[in-house]
């Protein structure tokens, strides 16, 4: 089954010339699989500098932290267990690493695909697809895009349709917010990203994220869209 990326412009990927600069890729899988993937990527007409690694989740994260690759391909199954690759994803997210992660799955299992994205993966790739597709996946994720296959899109769309509609909670909850939190809400409603809010208010992005977390807790919501709807409903 062909793969698709989440932005329409990426349909032109076939026509794009490979970048001269090599993309630094880290592969974490079993020893044999890591070596096979490394060899295949090095033969690709795309330019990759590959570091293959086979170990448990803690060792894998430490190596990732040390090498700081641009893209990490992490198998869900590492030496210390069948789902320990998810631990590496979680550690990467908590460390605010700039490495973009791709979760490698044996099968497009609905729950595993969803959990991979929820844990911070920028793409999910299954072993049913070709090495050529894997090269495209790595390049797409390196460009800051997300990568999902057609069958995974179906799973994600099915999940979205089952979610509860966005709702506005705790009427009058704005009274619970501090003056600074009000400023954050106003800028979110204006469409500003965290980086822009941080620059505007002369604080760090980390501080903005903390404020948003407190705001969500106070207002009983979990997404930026809900916050915008709430602000616009006042």
Order of alpha helices (4+ residues) and beta strands (2+ residues): beta-beta-alpha-beta-alpha-beta-alpha-beta-alpha-beta-alpha-beta-alpha-alpha-alpha-alpha-alpha
